[in-house]
Amino acid sequence: MGLDVLQKCFDFTRANDLRKAGWYSYFNRVESAQGPEVVIDGVKKIVVCSNNYLGLANHPKVIEASVEAARKYGTSGTGSRILNGTTDLHEKVEKKFAKFVHKEDAILFTTGHHSNLGALSSLIGKDEILITDKLDHASIIDGCRLSFGEMARFRHNNMADLERQLKRYEDKGKMIIVDGIFSMEGDIANLPEISKLAKKYNARVYVDEAHSLGVIGEDGRGTGSHFKMEEEVDVLMATASKSLASVGGFIASKAAVIDYIKSTARTLIFTASLPPACVGAIDAAMDLIIAEPQRRERLHKTAEKMLNEFSRLGFKTNKSQSPIIPLTVGADETAFKMWRRLFDEGVFASPVISPAVPEGQAIIRTSYMATHSDENLNFILEKFEKIGKELGVI
């Protein structure tokens, strides 16, 4: 008699163990719009775990654009992009995004995760190489695994290790894939050096701008713009679920590259198109990113303040260069305890434990929005200082 494939589910106790200890920090039920403050189980919390960097997710113009799109096009495209799921609104937004990031063309996927899965598995074939930073997002790793190519990894932002991998595959077709801003570390990819090595070893460069679009670069165009090297980025990915206040994901590149992806990416061809309401929100959010640069200015000032204040208090902030500021707290248990104490005191943060980070280097990931008030920020600092001292983190 064969083994029961579901037995592993019945043997899985980790989530329930955390619930019993009062440390289960996941799937909290939010009962309000996603702003700097949310309501969870009827109680207001200050949010430091959102990716709503520019605070556009509840902007009146974004909401109205979403509603108007639903009124005109209905609630669903009812099919894949390649069949009946492409509207003129999808095409308008793709053209607008391509122009915004200075690329010839773009394609809009249903999620950011789908964007990386579809593009990477499509672009890299047998006997070709994907070279990734070890701290790249999980969707990049998943896309590499789905391709028929071979994946090689280099130590985080370590250019000597990147060159070692490039030398190994000198005679192969290859692509270097990095996050623009790394989602847990908050630091920025060393694009100038990556570009130099790419040219030296005839590799292409793919940048995931999920956390950098709207945040850095001229008009918020991301890492390439930040370093004034947009032409050096061969393929650009960006999610719409962060600064663009919706859901979905873009791939932008040369027109021929986009045409190839549109014809071969399984996560585009075999899934339903992004609903019109989501596309309408993206359309409005792109306009606001350009029209309201003060949001990005406020975000940068907030990030600088919080980084300086956390450092002054004695927290280890690693190498953050962005509104993502990770605070190293040590053991996984300490991270859960700190999350629980912060949550009870009115701060909604995110504990990140092994294996997402090395054993003994658990973090509380904090991230900030342009719409956090000074009162919000001072409250956050007060609670982190109090609880950090209680737990011996500082």
N, C-alpha and C positions, 0 to 999 in steps of 0.2 A: 504494500500500500504506500502511495506517495505521501510526501510531507504536505502539510497545510500551508499554502502561500500566505495566508493571513495570520499565521501564528505570531509573526514578529509584531503585528499590531497589538495583539492581546498581551504580549510580553513587554510592551513599551510603557514605562511608568514615569518617565522623566517629567512630563508635563503635569501629571497629577501630584507628583512629589513636590513640585514647585508650588502648585495651588495650595496644598496642605500647609506648606511652610509660610504661605502668604507672600511669596516672591514671584508669582507668575505675572510677568510684565507685558504679556502679549494680548492682542485682540481686545484692547480696551474699547468699550462702546462709546463713541463720541456722539453727542446729542445736539451738536450745533455746527455752524459753519467753521471752516478751518482758518482761524485767524491767530493772532498772538495769544488769545485766550480761547479755551474751549470748555464745554460742559461735559463732564463724564459722570454718569450716575447721579445727575442733579447737582454736582459740585463743580464750581469754576476752577480751572487749572491754568497756569501760565505755561505755554508750550515752548519747549526748547528741543523738539525732536521732529519738526516739520521741515519739508523742503520747499515750502512756499516762500522762497527767498525775497521776492519783490512784493509779497502781500497781495497778489492779484487774484487769488482764488475766490475771493468774495467781493471783488471790485464791481460796482454797479454796471459799468459798461461791458464787462466780460459776461456777467450774468444775463444782461439784456440781449447781447449778441447770441448767446447760447439758446435763449428762449425763442428768439426770432428765427434762428436756423431750424429749430424743432417745428415751429409753426409752418415754415415754408416746405421743409423736406420730410417732415414726419420724424418718428423716433428711431428709425433704423434704415440702413441701406439695403437690408434683407439679402445681401449676397456679397461675394468677394469683389475686391477691386477689379480683378481681371474680367469679371462678367458684368453684373448689373450694379455693383456697389460704388461706382465712381460718379460723383456729382460735379457740377461746375464749381461748387464751393471747395471740394477737395483740390481741384486743379488750381483754383485761385490761391489757396493757402500754400500749395507746393511752390508755385511761382514766386510768391511773396517771400517764402522762407529762403529759397535759393538765392534770390536777389539780396536778402538781408545778410547772408553769410558769404556772399561773393563767390558762389558756385554756379555752374551752368544750369544745373537741374537738381530736382529733389523728388523724393517719393515719400509719402506718408503711410506708415504702418499703423496697425491698430493699437499696439503698445510699444514702449521703448524696448522691452525685452524681445519682442518680435523683430524689432529693427536689427538688433545685433545678431540674433539667431539667423534671420533671413539673409542679411548682407554677408556675414562672414562665411556661412555654409555655402553660399552661392559663389562668392568671389574666389575662394581658395579650394583648389582641386587636388587630385592625386599628385604626389611628388612635389607639392608646394608646401611652404612653411609659414605658420603663424607664430610670431614671436611676441609674447605677452609679458607685461609687468606682473610680478607675482601677486600684486595687490589689485589687479584689474577687477572690475565688477563681475559678479557671477554670470550675468547675461553674456559677457564676452567669452568667458570660459565655456559656457554652454554652446555658444555659436561655433567656437573652435572644435569642440567635440563632435558637433554635427557635420562639420566639413569632412572631406575626404583627405585633407592635408594633415601634416604632422605639426603638433604644437610643441614649442620650446618656450621656456620661461626664464626671465632674468630677475635678479634681485631688485627690489623696489628702488626705482629712480637711480640705479647704479649703472653708469654708462660703461664702465670697464666690463661689467658682466654682460651688458647688452652687446658690446663688441665681440666678446667671446662667443656668444651664440651666433652672431652674424658671420663670424669667421668659420664656424662649424658648417654653415650652410651656404658658403660663398658661391657655390655653383648652382644653387637652387633659386627658383622664384620665391619671393618671400615678402611678408607684410609685417610691419611693427604696429602693434595695437596697444594704445594706452588710454587711460582716463585723462581728461584735461585737469579737473580737480578730483582727487581721490576721495571717495564717498565716506570713508571712515577716518582717514588720516587728515584730510583738509589741506594737503599740500598740492602743488601744481607740477605736472609733468615737465621734465626738462626738455622742452621741445627744441630749443636751439641745438643742443648736443645730439638729440635724437635725429634731427634733420641732417646734421653733418654726417653722422654714421650711416644714415639711410642712403645718402648720395654716394658715400664711399663704397658701400657694398651693394648698390643697386637694389635697394628695398623700397617698397611703398610705405606710406605712413597713414594710419587710420586713428582718428582721435574721437573718443566718446566724450561729448561736451555736455552730458546730462546735468552735471552740477556746476558747470562753468558758463553755460549759455544764460544770458541775462545778468550774470554776476561780474565777469571780468571782460576786458577788451573794450574797444570803442563801440559805443551803443550796446554793450553787452554781447558782442558777437563771439566771445569765447576765447579759448587758449591761443589759437592762431593769431587772432587780432591782438591779444594781450602782448604777444612777443613780436607783433608786426611781421608775421610769417604765414599769413593765410594761404599763400600759394604753395607752401611746403606741405600742407595737409592735403593728401590725395583723396581721402574719404572722410567725411565728417558725419558723425551720428549725434543726434540730440533728442532727448525725450521731451514730451510736452507736459509731463506730470509735475514739473517743478516750477521754474519761472514762467512757463507758458500756461499755467493755471488750468490744465485740462488732463487729458490722457492721450496716449499715442506716441509715435516716434518718427523722426525724420532720418533719412540718409540723403546726403547731398554730395555731389561730385561732378565730374565731367558728364555731359549728356549721354555719351556712349556707355559709361559705367552704369548710370541709372537705368538706361534702357535694358541693359543686360540683367540687372537685378529684377526689374519689373517682369521679365520673362522667365526667370529661373528661381526666385526666392520662394520657397515653399510656405513660409509663414505669411507671405502676402497673397499667394495664389489660393491657399487652402484655408483661409479664415475670412470671416465677415469684415467688411470695411468699418472704419471708425464712424460711429453714429454722428449725424449732422450737428447735433447740439454740441458735441465735443469739438468738432471742427470750427464751429462758429466762435467758441470760446478762444481757441488758438488764434484765430484771425484777429480778434479784438486785443488779445494779450500782446501780440507782436506790435501792434500800433502803439500800445501804452509803453512798452519797453523803450521805444524810440522817443515818444512824446514826453515821457516823465523821467528824465535822467536823474532827477533828485531822489528817486527811490533807490537807485544804485549808490548814489553818494551817501545817503543815510545808512544803507546796508554796510558800506565800507567803514564808516565811522563807528557803527555799532560793533562790527567785528573787531576793529582795532581796540575799542574800549574794553570789550570782554576778554580779549586775549591778554591785554596788559593787566587787567584786574585779577584774572585767574592766576597769572604768573606771580603777581604781587602777593596773593594769598598763599602761594606755595604749591599750587597744583602743577603737575607735569602736563604741558600742553603739546608735547611732541613737536612736530615741525609745521603746524598749521599756518597756512597763508591765505585763509579764506573765511567765510562765515561758518564753516564747519570747524568746531574746536573740540577735539577729543580730550578727555581728562583721564589719565591713567590712574586706576585705583587699586590694582593688584589682583588679588584672588577673585575668581568668579563669584564666590559667596559674598565678598565685599561689594561687588557691583550690584548684586541683587538687593542686599541690605540697603545700600545707598539709594537705589531706585525707589524702594518701598518708602524710605524715610522722606525723600524728596516729594514723592507722590502724595503722601499723607500731609505734607506741609504746603501743598499747592503748586508744585512744579512737576510738569509732565516731561520726563527725559527718557533716554533710551540706554539700557545696559547692553553692552556688546561683550560676549564672552568667548572662550575657546570653543570650537576651533576657528571662529571668525577672526580671532586675534591669538597670538602665541599664549601658551599656558602661563599663568601668573601675570599677564599684562592686560587684564580686562579693563575696559574703558566705560565711562559714561560719555556717550556721544551727544554733544550739544550743537545746535545749529540755529541761526538767527534770521530774522525777517526785517525788512525795511520798516515794517509797521509795529515793531516792538517799541513801546514808549520807554522813556527814561525810568519811569516808575516801575514798569515791568522788569527792566534790566537790573535795577537796584534790588528789587525783590528777589530775583534769581540769585544774585551774588550773595545776598544776606543768607539765604537758605543753604547755598552750597558751602559757604564759610562755616555756618553752624554745624551742619551735618558732616562735612569733611573733617572737622575737629573731633566731633563725637566718635567717628569711626577710625580715627588715626590716619586718615589719608593725607592730611596736611598738619 
